Amino acid sequence: MELLVLVWRQYRWPFISVMALSLASAALGIGLIAFINQRLIETADTSLLVLPEFLGLLLLLMAVTLGSQLALTTLGHHFVYRLRSEFIKRILDTHVERIEQLGSASLLAGLTSDVRNITIAFVRLPELVQGIILTIGSAAYLWMLSGKMLLVTAIWMAVTIWGGFVLVARVYKHMATLRETEDKLYTDFQTVLEGRKELTLNRERAEYVFNNLYIPDAQEYRHHIIRADTFHLSAVNWSNIMMLGAIGLVFWMANSLGWADTNVAATYSLTLLFLRTPLLSAVGALPTLLTAQVAFNKLNKFALAPFKAEFPRPQAFPSWQTLELRNVTFAYQDNAFSVGPINLTIKRGELLFLIGGNGSGKSTLAMLLTGLYQPQSGEILLDGKPVSGEQPEDYRKLFSAVFTDVWLFDQLLGPEGKPANPQLVEKWLAQLKMAHKLELRNGRIVNLKLSKGQKKRVALLLALAEERDIILLDEWAADQDPHFRREFYQVLLPLMQEMGKTIFAISHDDHYFIHADRLLEMRNGQLSELTGEERDAASRDAVARTA
């Protein structure tokens, strides 16, 4: 199993130590049975030392068994911690385009459901290991008592285990389907939570979402979880009944066939009773391990970036003067839309506005410009030198951005991830009219329950605190009131330029196009610059340009 192989590779020596403890626990368990057989059944030792010796063995067995199980569980939790941390780091290192293809619902399911299933498996793994080791050790001891009886008992046990595995295989099949259904349910949950306002207004749509989206997925989940539990419980009960049957078989072989005396039969039965709980626990633990393997396979199917422990320290381009996109093209995976070839040169310190209708490619161009999407052809150049594929982090260090689907972080960070310049923060809090709204504590924003427009202002503050050369603003002013929108174009943008910022703003506010150094337009994936009469016309009526 790939999951256990990975544990072996990452934690070889701790794993060997845990297995040694498990072997010691099994040996002590078999030794305790041998002690009972030799000192309490066969010879009926009346010495007063028998009881202390027996109790001592019991305590030692408990200590070693508990130690081995705790060690294995601890090892499992260390592995899960490492797996989760590596998964998060791989998400952080994966191209944005790939993350968008996967969708947040499936990734959240991986981080919660899949990792949880792997955790449960490692919690139950000690039961599986103990059951296997005790079964092998007990078989060796029973061979010493009676080889013929062991052979028959082994065949009986083989049938028991085979039947259990057949049933468990069905569990695995339904668990695999169940995991796919969970992804659908996470999407349904996201629809209900994210669309709560619209669904509250439109109860017919809410009914449709509930009856036509959620209910079929929930019923499919219910069907497969019931089937999986049915086969799991059948496997446990099958093993339970067959173990009791094995005890009856032992006494039949001893008394009817004369293969052993009553003492040997009693020891056999005692050993089988001793094995019953660990073996049943092992059978019960096996589906969790199979479910964990399904979860592990699901995590691997995400095809995220390879794990790298370090965070690269990108090198800045402090003296750049021109940024050029030369014959850059990009097409989405389904080829439904493409942009380019794009040719654009940006000079340091410029203020550029980009206009265009919905679906014209504005946001795609923004993603290409910032290095979040990789061009499929063409190249990006700084001062005439191509930015190679090995330098995306260096290139992206030029940019701060406020996207339309803004996410607010509560920590104000400056260059190199250090605390933000307090004077800069104080200045822009005042400029953004947020000094009385935000509560800052040690560089952390305490209150983030803000209106959409206020959130955009905080996002701009976060971007400016990073002190990067280029700032991308994707329809930033769309959520501002008319007064502050004018403040943004007439006061804030010039202030940013005075700070040496190069500004690339997506905007539809034609009344303020006059403030831009250059006006660009995206139309059907093609970029052009508006000058002269075209620019004047767009400044009078940008809506007409998007018709």
Backbone torsions as a table, in degrees:
resi	resn	phi	psi	omega
1	MET	NA	127.8	-172.8
2	GLU	-58.4	-36.6	-178.1
3	LEU	-62.5	-45.9	-179.8
4	LEU	-70.0	-33.6	176.7
5	VAL	-61.9	-40.0	178.8
6	LEU	-65.3	-41.0	176.5
7	VAL	-60.2	-42.8	179.9
8	TRP	-61.1	-42.2	-178.9
9	ARG	-66.9	-39.8	-173.9
10	GLN	-85.2	-29.1	-174.7
11	TYR	-133.5	52.0	-172.6
12	ARG	-60.1	-54.5	-174.3
13	TRP	-71.0	-41.8	172.2
14	PRO	-58.6	-36.7	179.6
15	PHE	-65.8	-41.7	177.8
16	ILE	-62.8	-41.4	179.0
17	SER	-62.3	-41.5	179.2
18	VAL	-65.4	-40.8	178.4
19	MET	-64.5	-36.7	177.0
20	ALA	-63.0	-42.4	176.1
21	LEU	-62.7	-39.9	179.2
22	SER	-65.2	-40.3	176.5
23	LEU	-63.5	-41.3	178.0
24	ALA	-63.0	-39.5	178.2
25	SER	-63.9	-43.7	178.5
26	ALA	-64.0	-42.3	179.5
27	ALA	-62.5	-40.7	177.9
28	LEU	-65.7	-38.9	178.0
29	GLY	-62.4	-44.8	178.3
30	ILE	-68.3	-37.5	176.8
31	GLY	-62.1	-36.8	178.0
32	LEU	-65.0	-41.0	176.9
33	ILE	-63.7	-42.8	178.1
34	ALA	-62.1	-39.5	178.0
35	PHE	-61.1	-46.0	178.9
36	ILE	-61.5	-42.6	-178.8
37	ASN	-64.7	-46.5	-173.7
38	GLN	-81.2	-37.4	-172.8
39	ARG	-99.3	-22.7	-174.9
40	LEU	-116.2	-24.9	-178.7
41	ILE	-101.2	-56.8	-173.3
42	GLU	-73.2	-47.3	-173.3
43	THR	-102.9	-15.1	-178.6
44	ALA	49.3	56.1	-178.7
45	ASP	-60.6	124.9	-178.5
46	THR	-96.8	4.2	-179.0
47	SER	-63.0	142.1	179.5
48	LEU	-68.0	-15.9	-179.7
49	LEU	-76.2	-15.1	-176.4
50	VAL	-61.8	-44.9	-177.3
51	LEU	-63.8	-48.6	176.7
52	PRO	-59.9	-39.1	178.4
53	GLU	-63.7	-42.2	-179.7
54	PHE	-63.9	-46.0	178.9
55	LEU	-64.6	-37.3	177.5
56	GLY	-62.3	-42.9	177.1
57	LEU	-63.1	-39.8	178.8
58	LEU	-61.3	-46.5	-179.4
59	LEU	-64.5	-41.4	179.1
60	LEU	-63.8	-42.5	178.2
61	LEU	-61.1	-43.9	180.0
62	MET	-62.5	-43.6	-177.8
63	ALA	-64.8	-46.8	-177.7
64	VAL	-68.5	-42.0	179.4
65	THR	-63.3	-45.8	178.1
66	LEU	-62.3	-41.7	179.2
67	GLY	-62.0	-43.3	-179.2
68	SER	-66.9	-40.4	-179.9
69	GLN	-68.6	-41.8	177.7
70	LEU	-64.1	-40.2	179.9
71	ALA	-63.2	-42.8	-179.5
72	LEU	-68.8	-40.2	177.9
73	THR	-64.1	-43.2	178.8
74	THR	-62.3	-42.5	176.8
75	LEU	-59.5	-42.4	179.0
76	GLY	-62.1	-42.7	-179.6
77	HIS	-68.1	-35.0	174.9
78	HIS	-63.0	-40.7	179.4
79	PHE	-65.1	-44.1	-179.7
80	VAL	-64.0	-41.0	176.6
81	TYR	-58.3	-45.5	-179.6
82	ARG	-66.4	-41.1	-179.8
83	LEU	-62.6	-46.6	-179.6
84	ARG	-64.0	-44.0	-179.1
85	SER	-63.8	-41.7	178.5
86	GLU	-65.8	-36.9	179.5
87	PHE	-64.0	-44.9	177.8
88	ILE	-61.7	-44.2	-179.6
89	LYS	-64.2	-38.3	178.6
90	ARG	-66.2	-37.2	175.2
91	ILE	-61.5	-44.2	-179.8
92	LEU	-63.3	-30.0	-177.1
93	ASP	-91.4	-9.9	-176.0
94	THR	-81.9	144.6	178.9
95	HIS	-57.1	141.7	179.9
96	VAL	-56.9	-37.9	-179.3
97	GLU	-58.0	-42.8	179.6
98	ARG	-67.1	-40.5	178.8
99	ILE	-61.9	-40.6	178.9
100	GLU	-66.0	-35.7	177.4
101	GLN	-64.3	-40.7	-178.3
102	LEU	-71.6	-39.4	-178.2
103	GLY	86.7	147.2	-176.6
104	SER	-68.0	-30.9	-177.3
105	ALA	-62.5	-46.2	-178.4
106	SER	-69.2	-35.9	178.8
107	LEU	-69.1	-39.5	176.5
108	LEU	-65.0	-37.7	176.2
109	ALA	-62.6	-38.8	177.5
110	GLY	-64.1	-44.1	-177.8
111	LEU	-69.7	-28.8	-177.1
112	THR	-101.3	-68.6	-173.2
113	SER	-65.4	-50.0	-176.1
114	ASP	-65.2	-47.2	-179.8
115	VAL	-65.3	-36.5	177.1
116	ARG	-62.5	-43.0	179.8
117	ASN	-64.0	-37.4	177.0
118	ILE	-67.3	-38.3	177.5
119	THR	-62.1	-46.1	179.6
120	ILE	-60.2	-39.8	-179.7
121	ALA	-61.7	-41.4	-179.1
122	PHE	-73.7	-25.5	173.0
123	VAL	-67.7	-36.7	-179.5
124	ARG	-88.5	-11.3	-177.4
125	LEU	-57.5	-39.4	177.5
126	PRO	-56.2	-35.8	178.9
127	GLU	-64.5	-41.4	179.9
128	LEU	-66.3	-46.2	-179.3
129	VAL	-63.7	-45.9	179.3
130	GLN	-60.2	-43.2	-179.1
131	GLY	-61.7	-43.7	-179.0
132	ILE	-66.9	-47.0	-177.6
133	ILE	-65.5	-42.7	179.1
134	LEU	-64.9	-37.4	178.8
135	THR	-63.3	-45.1	179.8
136	ILE	-65.8	-45.8	179.9
137	GLY	-64.1	-41.4	179.7
138	SER	-66.3	-36.3	178.1
139	ALA	-61.6	-40.6	177.9
140	ALA	-63.1	-40.2	179.6
141	TYR	-68.2	-41.7	180.0
142	LEU	-66.4	-30.9	176.8
143	TRP	-61.8	-37.0	178.8
144	MET	-66.7	-29.9	-179.0
145	LEU	-81.0	-44.2	179.7
146	SER	-164.1	111.3	-178.7
147	GLY	-66.7	-40.9	-178.3
148	LYS	-64.6	-43.7	179.6
149	MET	-65.8	-35.7	178.4
150	LEU	-64.8	-39.4	-179.1
151	LEU	-60.6	-47.7	179.6
152	VAL	-66.0	-43.5	179.5
153	THR	-63.1	-37.6	179.7
154	ALA	-64.3	-40.4	177.3
155	ILE	-62.8	-44.0	177.6
156	TRP	-58.9	-44.4	-179.1
157	MET	-68.9	-34.4	178.1
158	ALA	-63.3	-42.1	176.3
159	VAL	-62.6	-40.4	178.6
160	THR	-60.4	-48.9	-178.1
161	ILE	-67.5	-40.2	178.7
162	TRP	-60.6	-46.0	177.8
163	GLY	-60.7	-40.2	178.4
164	GLY	-63.2	-42.0	-179.2
165	PHE	-68.2	-35.6	176.7
166	VAL	-60.6	-44.5	179.2
167	LEU	-67.8	-39.9	-179.3
168	VAL	-67.0	-32.6	177.5
169	ALA	-60.8	-36.1	176.5
170	ARG	-68.6	-34.6	175.2
171	VAL	-60.0	-46.4	-178.8
172	TYR	-59.8	-42.0	-179.3
173	LYS	-60.7	-46.0	-178.5
174	HIS	-72.4	-32.4	178.0
175	MET	-65.6	-37.2	179.1
176	ALA	-63.6	-43.5	177.4
177	THR	-67.1	-36.8	-179.1
178	LEU	-59.8	-38.8	-178.1
179	ARG	-65.4	-37.1	177.3
180	GLU	-66.7	-37.7	179.7
181	THR	-66.6	-33.1	178.8
182	GLU	-60.4	-37.8	177.7
183	ASP	-59.8	-41.8	178.8
184	LYS	-64.3	-41.2	-179.8
185	LEU	-64.7	-39.5	178.0
186	TYR	-62.1	-37.4	176.2
187	THR	-65.1	-40.9	177.5
188	ASP	-62.9	-43.5	178.7
189	PHE	-60.2	-42.4	-179.2
190	GLN	-64.0	-39.2	177.9
191	THR	-61.2	-45.3	-178.5
192	VAL	-65.7	-42.2	-176.1
193	LEU	-76.0	-45.6	-176.8
194	GLU	-75.0	-29.0	-178.8
195	GLY	-101.3	24.8	-172.5
196	ARG	-60.9	-37.7	-177.7
197	LYS	-68.7	-46.9	-180.0
198	GLU	-64.0	-38.4	-179.3
199	LEU	-71.8	-27.9	176.0
200	THR	-71.6	-37.1	178.3
201	LEU	-71.9	-40.1	-175.3
202	ASN	-112.6	93.7	-176.3
203	ARG	-70.7	-24.9	176.3
204	GLU	-66.5	-40.9	176.7
205	ARG	-66.3	-39.7	177.8
206	ALA	-59.7	-41.6	178.5
207	GLU	-64.4	-40.6	179.0
208	TYR	-63.1	-46.7	179.5
209	VAL	-59.5	-43.1	-178.0
210	PHE	-67.7	-50.1	-172.6
211	ASN	-81.0	-34.3	-172.9
212	ASN	-101.4	-18.3	178.9
213	LEU	-110.6	-58.7	-174.6
214	TYR	-70.0	-51.1	-173.4
215	ILE	-57.7	-47.1	178.3
216	PRO	-59.5	-40.8	179.1
217	ASP	-68.4	-40.8	179.0
218	ALA	-65.5	-38.4	178.4
219	GLN	-67.5	-39.2	176.7
220	GLU	-62.8	-42.4	177.4
221	TYR	-61.9	-45.6	-179.8
222	ARG	-60.3	-42.6	-179.3
223	HIS	-59.6	-49.0	-175.3
224	HIS	-73.1	-34.6	179.1
225	ILE	-70.0	-35.4	176.6
226	ILE	-66.6	-43.5	179.2
227	ARG	-63.8	-42.3	179.1
228	ALA	-63.2	-44.6	179.0
229	ASP	-65.8	-36.0	178.8
230	THR	-61.3	-48.0	180.0
231	PHE	-69.0	-34.3	177.8
232	HIS	-64.6	-49.0	179.4
233	LEU	-65.2	-35.2	176.3
234	SER	-62.6	-40.2	178.7
235	ALA	-64.5	-42.2	-179.9
236	VAL	-65.4	-46.3	-178.9
237	ASN	-69.0	-36.5	174.8
238	TRP	-58.1	-48.1	179.8
239	SER	-64.2	-39.5	-179.6
240	ASN	-62.2	-50.6	-178.8
241	ILE	-64.3	-42.1	-178.6
242	MET	-66.8	-33.0	176.3
243	MET	-66.2	-42.2	176.1
244	LEU	-65.1	-37.5	176.7
245	GLY	-63.4	-34.1	179.0
246	ALA	-63.2	-36.0	178.7
247	ILE	-65.5	-43.7	176.4
248	GLY	-62.2	-38.6	178.8
249	LEU	-62.9	-38.3	179.7
250	VAL	-62.0	-48.5	-179.6
251	PHE	-67.3	-32.0	176.5
252	TRP	-65.7	-42.4	178.6
253	MET	-65.7	-37.1	-178.5
254	ALA	-73.3	-46.4	-173.0
255	ASN	-87.7	-40.1	-176.6
256	SER	-86.1	-39.8	-179.1
257	LEU	-94.6	-14.4	178.1
258	GLY	70.0	29.9	-177.7
259	TRP	-80.8	-15.4	-179.6
260	ALA	-160.4	162.2	177.1
261	ASP	-83.9	177.6	-175.5
262	THR	-64.6	-35.5	-179.8
263	ASN	-62.6	-43.6	178.9
264	VAL	-64.7	-41.9	178.5
265	ALA	-61.8	-39.9	178.9
266	ALA	-64.7	-41.0	178.5
267	THR	-65.5	-41.3	175.8
268	TYR	-57.0	-48.8	-178.0
269	SER	-63.8	-40.8	178.8
270	LEU	-62.1	-41.0	179.3
271	THR	-65.1	-42.7	179.0
272	LEU	-65.4	-38.3	176.0
273	LEU	-64.8	-38.3	177.1
274	PHE	-63.3	-36.3	-179.0
275	LEU	-77.9	-23.1	-170.2
276	ARG	-55.6	-51.8	-177.8
277	THR	-65.8	-49.5	178.0
278	PRO	-60.5	-37.8	-177.9
279	LEU	-69.8	-41.6	177.6
280	LEU	-65.8	-37.7	177.2
281	SER	-64.2	-38.2	178.9
282	ALA	-64.6	-43.3	177.7
283	VAL	-63.0	-39.7	178.4
284	GLY	-68.9	-30.2	-178.0
285	ALA	-79.9	-23.9	-175.3
286	LEU	-58.9	-43.8	178.8
287	PRO	-60.2	-33.5	179.1
288	THR	-65.9	-35.7	177.8
289	LEU	-69.3	-38.7	177.6
290	LEU	-66.1	-40.5	176.7
291	THR	-62.7	-39.2	178.3
292	ALA	-63.7	-37.1	178.3
293	GLN	-65.9	-39.5	175.0
294	VAL	-59.6	-45.4	-180.0
295	ALA	-63.5	-41.5	-179.7
296	PHE	-64.2	-41.9	177.3
297	ASN	-62.8	-38.2	179.9
298	LYS	-64.3	-41.9	178.1
299	LEU	-61.8	-39.3	-179.6
300	ASN	-68.9	-30.4	-178.4
301	LYS	-69.3	-14.2	178.3
302	PHE	-65.1	-21.9	178.5
303	ALA	53.4	51.5	177.4
304	LEU	-80.4	175.5	178.0
305	ALA	-62.7	148.9	176.4
306	PRO	-59.6	151.0	-178.0
307	PHE	-74.2	131.6	171.5
308	LYS	-131.7	124.3	-174.0
309	ALA	-66.0	-35.9	-173.1
310	GLU	-86.2	154.3	169.2
311	PHE	-98.2	121.0	-178.7
312	PRO	-63.5	144.2	176.3
313	ARG	-98.8	96.2	-176.1
314	PRO	-64.6	147.8	178.0
315	GLN	-93.2	136.6	-177.9
316	ALA	-79.6	160.7	172.0
317	PHE	-113.6	77.0	-168.9
318	PRO	-67.6	-25.9	-171.7
319	SER	-112.3	19.2	-178.4
320	TRP	-64.0	150.7	-179.8
321	GLN	-123.2	-31.6	179.6
322	THR	-135.5	143.7	174.5
323	LEU	-122.4	128.6	-174.5
324	GLU	-129.2	133.7	167.2
325	LEU	-102.4	118.3	-174.8
326	ARG	-117.6	112.9	178.4
327	ASN	53.4	38.5	-178.1
328	VAL	-78.7	131.6	175.9
329	THR	-129.3	155.6	177.8
330	PHE	-155.7	137.0	176.2
331	ALA	-132.8	140.3	177.8
332	TYR	-72.2	162.3	-171.2
333	GLN	-58.6	-37.5	-179.1
334	ASP	-82.6	2.0	179.5
335	ASN	58.6	18.6	179.9
336	ALA	-73.0	-24.0	-177.8
337	PHE	-151.8	143.1	177.8
338	SER	-141.6	157.1	175.7
339	VAL	-125.3	150.6	174.8
340	GLY	106.2	176.2	3.1
341	PRO	-70.3	136.0	-178.4
342	ILE	-100.8	129.4	173.4
343	ASN	-126.0	118.0	-175.8
344	LEU	-151.5	133.1	173.9
345	THR	-119.9	127.6	-180.0
346	ILE	-114.6	129.2	176.6
347	LYS	-94.4	146.2	-179.5
348	ARG	-57.6	133.5	177.4
349	GLY	88.3	-1.7	-178.9
350	GLU	-74.9	154.6	171.3
351	LEU	-114.6	111.5	-177.1
352	LEU	-114.5	135.6	172.6
353	PHE	-108.2	140.4	176.5
354	LEU	-120.0	127.4	177.6
355	ILE	-118.9	168.3	179.1
356	GLY	157.2	155.6	-180.0
357	GLY	-73.9	172.3	176.5
358	ASN	-62.6	134.3	179.1
359	GLY	77.8	11.5	-178.8
360	SER	-81.5	-16.2	178.9
361	GLY	112.5	10.3	-177.8
362	LYS	-60.8	-51.0	-177.4
363	SER	-66.5	-34.8	177.3
364	THR	-64.0	-42.7	176.5
365	LEU	-61.0	-41.2	178.8
366	ALA	-61.3	-40.2	179.4
367	MET	-67.4	-37.6	177.3
368	LEU	-68.4	-43.7	-178.1
369	LEU	-61.0	-41.3	-177.4
370	THR	-82.7	-4.4	179.2
371	GLY	83.9	8.5	178.8
372	LEU	-77.5	-29.1	168.9
373	TYR	-108.2	143.0	177.1
374	GLN	-94.1	128.7	178.0
375	PRO	-59.2	141.3	176.5
376	GLN	-84.3	-20.9	170.2
377	SER	-154.5	167.1	-174.6
378	GLY	83.9	-174.5	-177.1
379	GLU	-151.1	159.7	175.6
380	ILE	-109.6	133.4	-176.3
381	LEU	-126.0	142.3	171.1
382	LEU	-114.9	119.7	-177.2
383	ASP	51.9	39.3	176.2
384	GLY	82.9	-3.9	-179.3
385	LYS	-103.6	127.8	-178.6
386	PRO	-61.7	139.5	172.1
387	VAL	-87.4	109.1	-174.4
388	SER	-73.6	164.9	178.7
389	GLY	-63.9	-14.9	179.6
390	GLU	-87.4	-2.3	-176.2
391	GLN	-117.4	27.2	-175.8
392	PRO	-63.2	-36.1	-179.9
393	GLU	-66.5	-40.5	178.2
394	ASP	-61.7	-43.9	-178.5
395	TYR	-67.3	-44.7	-177.6
396	ARG	-65.6	-19.5	179.0
397	LYS	-66.8	-12.9	176.9
398	LEU	-71.7	-21.9	-165.2
399	PHE	-110.9	141.9	157.8
400	SER	-119.2	154.6	-175.2
401	ALA	-149.1	150.5	168.1
402	VAL	-124.0	106.7	-178.6
403	PHE	-88.0	167.6	180.0
404	THR	-65.0	-40.3	178.0
405	ASP	-91.4	63.0	-171.1
406	VAL	-64.9	143.1	172.1
407	TRP	-118.0	125.6	-177.2
408	LEU	-92.3	124.3	170.8
409	PHE	-93.8	150.1	-175.6
410	ASP	-94.2	-0.9	-178.0
411	GLN	-110.5	125.0	175.9
412	LEU	-83.0	115.4	-178.9
413	LEU	-117.9	140.8	176.8
414	GLY	-99.1	-159.9	178.5
415	PRO	-58.2	146.2	177.5
416	GLU	60.0	21.9	177.9
417	GLY	74.6	11.5	179.2
418	LYS	-85.9	166.5	178.6
419	PRO	-56.1	143.5	-178.0
420	ALA	-66.9	152.5	177.1
421	ASN	-62.5	115.2	-175.6
422	PRO	-62.4	-34.5	178.9
423	GLN	-66.2	-39.9	178.5
424	LEU	-64.8	-43.5	180.0
425	VAL	-62.5	-45.0	-178.8
426	GLU	-62.7	-42.1	-179.8
427	LYS	-61.5	-46.9	-175.4
428	TRP	-79.0	-23.8	171.0
429	LEU	-60.7	-40.9	178.8
430	ALA	-69.0	-43.8	-179.0
431	GLN	-63.4	-35.3	-178.1
432	LEU	-86.9	2.8	-179.9
433	LYS	56.5	40.9	-178.3
434	MET	-120.6	4.3	-176.8
435	ALA	-61.4	-34.9	-178.6
436	HIS	-87.0	-9.2	-176.7
437	LYS	-97.6	-35.9	-174.2
438	LEU	-95.1	138.5	173.3
439	GLU	-108.9	116.9	-179.0
440	LEU	-106.0	138.1	178.1
441	ARG	-140.2	109.6	-178.1
442	ASN	55.5	44.0	178.2
443	GLY	76.3	8.0	-179.2
444	ARG	-113.5	136.0	178.2
445	ILE	-83.4	119.7	-174.2
446	VAL	-83.2	-40.7	-175.1
447	ASN	-110.9	115.2	179.8
448	LEU	-117.1	13.4	176.5
449	LYS	-84.8	86.6	-172.1
450	LEU	-127.8	165.5	173.6
451	SER	-71.0	167.8	-178.2
452	LYS	-62.1	-42.1	178.5
453	GLY	-64.1	-40.5	178.3
454	GLN	-66.5	-36.6	177.3
455	LYS	-62.3	-38.6	177.4
456	LYS	-63.3	-37.1	178.8
457	ARG	-66.1	-42.5	177.7
458	VAL	-64.1	-40.1	178.3
459	ALA	-61.4	-38.4	177.1
460	LEU	-66.1	-39.0	176.5
461	LEU	-60.9	-44.3	178.6
462	LEU	-61.2	-41.5	-179.3
463	ALA	-66.4	-43.4	-179.6
464	LEU	-67.9	-33.3	179.8
465	ALA	-63.3	-24.5	-180.0
466	GLU	-72.0	-18.8	176.1
467	GLU	56.5	49.3	177.1
468	ARG	-100.4	164.0	-169.5
469	ASP	-72.5	-39.9	-173.4
470	ILE	-116.5	136.8	177.4
471	ILE	-123.4	128.6	178.5
472	LEU	-103.3	129.2	-179.7
473	LEU	-125.1	110.4	-176.2
474	ASP	-96.3	98.2	-179.7
475	GLU	50.5	45.8	-176.2
476	TRP	-61.4	-40.7	-173.2
477	ALA	-78.9	-6.8	-174.7
478	ALA	-61.2	-28.9	-176.7
479	ASP	-100.0	10.3	-178.5
480	GLN	-97.3	153.5	175.8
481	ASP	-70.7	159.9	-175.4
482	PRO	-54.4	-39.3	-178.6
483	HIS	-63.9	-48.3	-176.6
484	PHE	-75.5	-24.2	174.6
485	ARG	-62.6	-44.0	177.0
486	ARG	-63.4	-40.0	177.5
487	GLU	-58.8	-40.9	-178.8
488	PHE	-61.3	-50.4	-175.5
489	TYR	-74.0	-37.3	-172.5
490	GLN	-92.5	-22.3	-176.1
491	VAL	-119.2	-53.1	-171.6
492	LEU	-69.3	-44.8	180.0
493	LEU	-62.7	-44.6	174.7
494	PRO	-60.4	-36.6	177.1
495	LEU	-62.0	-40.8	178.8
496	MET	-64.9	-40.6	177.5
497	GLN	-63.0	-37.9	176.9
498	GLU	-62.4	-28.8	177.2
499	MET	-78.1	-3.2	-179.8
500	GLY	91.7	12.3	-178.7
501	LYS	-75.2	142.5	166.0
502	THR	-97.6	127.0	-170.7
503	ILE	-119.1	127.9	175.9
504	PHE	-119.5	105.5	-173.0
505	ALA	-117.1	126.3	171.0
506	ILE	-85.2	125.7	-171.7
507	SER	-150.1	152.2	172.4
508	HIS	-122.2	10.1	-175.9
509	ASP	-86.2	84.1	-172.5
510	ASP	-62.0	-24.9	180.0
511	HIS	-63.7	-18.9	-174.1
512	TYR	-113.0	7.7	-179.7
513	PHE	-62.4	-23.0	-179.4
514	ILE	-60.5	-24.0	-176.9
515	HIS	-80.7	-11.8	-177.4
516	ALA	-81.2	144.1	172.6
517	ASP	-69.9	-37.5	179.9
518	ARG	-142.5	148.1	179.5
519	LEU	-119.6	120.1	-178.3
520	LEU	-110.7	155.4	179.1
521	GLU	-136.1	135.4	171.0
522	MET	-104.5	130.9	177.7
523	ARG	-142.9	117.4	180.0
524	ASN	53.4	40.2	176.3
525	GLY	82.2	3.6	-179.1
526	GLN	-112.2	139.4	-178.7
527	LEU	-103.9	136.8	174.1
528	SER	-142.9	158.9	177.1
529	GLU	-104.8	132.6	179.9
530	LEU	-92.7	126.9	178.6
531	THR	-135.7	166.1	174.2
532	GLY	56.2	-129.1	-176.7
533	GLU	-62.1	-38.3	-179.6
534	GLU	-62.8	-42.1	179.1
535	ARG	-66.6	-42.0	179.5
536	ASP	-61.8	-40.6	-180.0
537	ALA	-65.5	-41.5	179.1
538	ALA	-65.7	-35.9	179.8
539	SER	-69.0	-27.7	177.8
540	ARG	-80.9	-36.3	-175.7
541	ASP	-156.0	88.3	-179.9
542	ALA	-68.6	-25.7	-178.8
543	VAL	-61.3	-38.5	-178.9
544	ALA	-62.9	-29.4	-179.7
545	ARG	-70.7	-25.0	-176.3
546	THR	-96.0	2.5	-177.3
547	ALA	-71.7	NA	NA
